[in-house]
Amino acid sequence: MAEFTLHDLQCFDAVVRAGGFQAAAAELHRSHPAVFAAVAKLERQLGLSLLDRSGYRVRPTEAGLSFHRRAQALLGELDILRTHAAQLAMGEESELHVVIGDLCPRPQALGLLGRFFAQCPTTRLHLHFEAVTGPWERLFDGEADLILHRVDKSDPRLEWLDLGKVPMVPVVGAGLLPAPPTRALTPERMREYTQCVMRDTARHSPSRDYFVIEGAPQCTVGDQLMKKEIILQNLGWGHMPRFLIEEELRDGRLLSIAGRHFPGRVEELVAARRRDRPQGPVAQRLWAYLQAQASALRGALDVAASKTSAKRTVGRPGA
């Protein structure tokens, strides 16, 4: 049996995945005849019929399916090897771009980054602050090496490290409502009051709304601290990360309206990066460092959660 080439395998793989020679040629930036010839040569060299060409669309034969599974494993290892070679060729990166999202506790995150980059004097840190879908957009546009935010964990383009859970609590200032809030408070009742929401910093991605009550007056803000101040001054209400408001919940300046109609939500804070991009040595060390330090950040979030839970236990009924 003659030796086949990686090009032959790549053409066969593309035909199976794309469902035809023309689509495979477009994906590989090759001509249709070149892809057709490569697959035909592969079949001759193997002595196998890999594709059924009798129908309108080509389909892999039973032997073709079995061979394709093994070929995909080999091509996957080739991609890993290429990525590793790119990492070796990069040397130490001159700069890294990190995005901190609006759900991340900034003092702890900045402390971790500060301690790490103090040990990497030749790598410049570019730090960005984004909100809502802004961190994802930076990452997928290739403008960030790492984000600290929430992600869609089912996205195959991403890998992540769990950093902790961030409960989002619906709150009002102590003087906003005419009577103490109860768990039976409805969206219709809160529609009378201005809702304070985060401004999505994404530039071209579809914007997403979280917790928004349709028809309610709104004010938009660029960061969580401004949102907190607006709610404290009884200029609006909204959902806040619990770690930012534990003190105000304890002393009664903010009141939770969590209940049947406002259940809130628990977000999962992660460090995330692209799985399909090469990572240089500094980026790899930063990833390992965050993995080792994740428990400390989780601890900070857990402290906030436990203190707020204690407040709800001893606080006023229905708050």
Backbone hydrogen bonds, N-H to C=O, Kabsch-Sander energy under -0.5 kcal/mol:
donor,donor_aa,acceptor,acceptor_aa,energy
9,L,5,T,-1.8
10,Q,6,L,-2.9
11,C,7,H,-2.2
12,F,8,D,-2.3
13,D,9,L,-2.9
14,A,10,Q,-2.2
15,V,11,C,-2.1
16,V,12,F,-2.2
17,R,13,D,-2.5
18,A,14,A,-2.9
19,G,15,V,-1.9
20,G,15,V,-0.7
24,A,20,G,-1.7
25,A,21,F,-2.6
26,A,22,Q,-2.1
27,E,23,A,-2.1
28,L,24,A,-2.3
29,H,25,A,-0.8
30,R,25,A,-2.5
35,V,31,S,-1.9
36,F,32,H,-2.5
37,A,33,P,-2.6
38,A,34,A,-2.0
39,V,35,V,-2.2
40,A,36,F,-2.3
41,K,37,A,-2.4
42,L,38,A,-2.0
43,E,39,V,-2.3
44,R,40,A,-2.1
45,Q,41,K,-2.6
46,L,42,L,-2.2
47,G,43,E,-1.9
48,L,43,E,-1.5
50,L,48,L,-0.8
52,D,59,R,-4.4
53,R,51,L,-0.7
59,R,52,D,-1.8
61,T,50,L,-2.0
65,L,61,T,-2.7
66,S,62,E,-1.9
67,F,63,A,-2.7
68,H,64,G,-2.5
69,R,65,L,-2.0
70,R,66,S,-1.4
71,A,67,F,-2.4
72,Q,68,H,-2.7
73,A,69,R,-1.4
74,L,70,R,-1.9
75,L,71,A,-2.7
76,G,72,Q,-2.4
77,E,73,A,-1.9
78,L,74,L,-1.8
79,D,75,L,-2.0
80,I,76,G,-2.0
81,L,77,E,-2.4
82,R,78,L,-2.4
83,T,79,D,-2.5
84,H,80,I,-2.4
85,A,81,L,-2.3
86,A,82,R,-2.3
87,Q,83,T,-2.1
88,L,84,H,-2.3
89,A,85,A,-2.1
90,M,86,A,-1.2
91,G,87,Q,-0.9
96,L,124,R,-2.3
98,V,96,L,-0.5
98,V,126,H,-2.5
99,V,146,L,-2.4
100,I,128,H,-3.0
101,G,99,V,-0.5
101,G,148,L,-2.7
104,C,101,G,-1.3
106,R,104,C,-0.8
109,A,105,P,-2.2
110,L,106,R,-3.3
111,G,107,P,-1.9
112,L,108,Q,-2.2
113,L,109,A,-2.4
114,G,110,L,-2.8
115,R,111,G,-2.2
116,F,112,L,-2.0
117,F,113,L,-2.8
118,A,114,G,-1.2
119,Q,116,F,-1.7
120,C,117,F,-1.0
123,T,120,C,-1.8
124,R,94,S,-2.8
124,R,122,T,-0.6
126,H,96,L,-3.1
126,H,124,R,-0.6
127,L,125,L,-0.6
128,H,98,V,-2.5
130,E,100,I,-1.7
134,G,131,A,-2.6
137,E,133,T,-2.2
138,R,134,G,-2.2
139,L,135,P,-2.0
140,F,136,W,-2.8
141,D,137,E,-2.0
142,G,139,L,-1.1
143,E,138,R,-2.7
144,A,138,R,-0.8
145,D,97,H,-2.7
146,L,97,H,-1.4
147,I,272,A,-2.2
148,L,99,V,-2.6
149,H,147,I,-0.6
149,H,270,V,-1.8
153,K,151,V,-0.9
155,D,152,D,-1.9
158,L,155,D,-1.8
159,E,273,R,-2.0
161,L,271,A,-2.3
163,L,269,L,-2.9
164,G,269,L,-1.1
166,V,267,E,-3.4
168,M,265,R,-3.6
169,V,167,P,-0.6
169,V,240,M,-3.0
171,V,238,G,-2.9
172,V,255,L,-2.2
174,A,253,R,-1.8
176,L,173,G,-1.6
177,L,173,G,-0.5
185,L,182,T,-1.6
190,M,186,T,-1.8
191,R,187,P,-1.3
192,E,189,R,-1.0
193,Y,190,M,-1.7
195,Q,217,P,-3.2
196,C,194,T,-0.5
196,C,237,W,-3.4
197,V,195,Q,-0.6
197,V,219,C,-2.4
199,R,221,V,-3.1
201,T,131,A,-1.4
214,E,212,V,-0.6
216,A,213,I,-1.8
219,C,195,Q,-2.0
221,V,197,V,-2.1
227,K,223,D,-1.7
228,K,224,Q,-2.6
229,E,225,L,-2.0
230,I,226,M,-2.3
231,I,227,K,-2.1
232,L,228,K,-2.5
233,Q,229,E,-1.9
234,N,231,I,-1.6
235,L,230,I,-2.5
236,G,230,I,-0.5
237,W,194,T,-1.7
238,G,171,V,-1.8
240,M,169,V,-2.5
242,R,167,P,-2.6
244,L,241,P,-1.6
245,I,241,P,-0.5
245,I,242,R,-1.2
246,E,242,R,-0.7
249,L,245,I,-2.3
250,R,246,E,-1.9
251,D,247,E,-2.2
252,G,248,E,-0.6
253,R,248,E,-1.0
254,L,248,E,-1.8
255,L,172,V,-2.9
257,I,170,P,-2.7
259,G,262,F,-1.3
260,R,183,R,-1.1
261,H,183,R,-0.6
265,R,168,M,-1.3
267,E,166,V,-2.7
267,E,265,R,-0.6
269,L,164,G,-2.6
269,L,267,E,-0.7
270,V,149,H,-2.7
271,A,161,L,-2.1
272,A,147,I,-2.6
272,A,270,V,-0.5
273,R,159,E,-2.1
275,R,157,R,-3.7
276,D,157,R,-0.7
277,R,274,R,-0.6
284,Q,280,G,-2.2
285,R,281,P,-2.2
286,L,282,V,-2.7
287,W,283,A,-2.1
288,A,284,Q,-2.2
289,Y,285,R,-2.5
290,L,286,L,-2.6
291,Q,287,W,-2.1
292,A,288,A,-2.0
293,Q,289,Y,-2.0
294,A,290,L,-1.0
296,A,293,Q,-0.9
297,L,293,Q,-1.3
298,R,294,A,-2.6
299,G,295,S,-2.2
300,A,296,A,-1.7
301,L,297,L,-1.9
302,D,298,R,-2.5
303,V,299,G,-2.2
304,A,300,A,-1.5
305,A,301,L,-2.1
306,S,302,D,-2.7
307,K,303,V,-2.3
308,T,304,A,-2.0
309,S,305,A,-2.2
310,A,306,S,-2.0
311,K,307,K,-1.8
312,R,308,T,-2.1
313,T,309,S,-1.6
314,V,310,A,-1.9
315,G,311,K,-1.6
319,A,316,R,-1.6
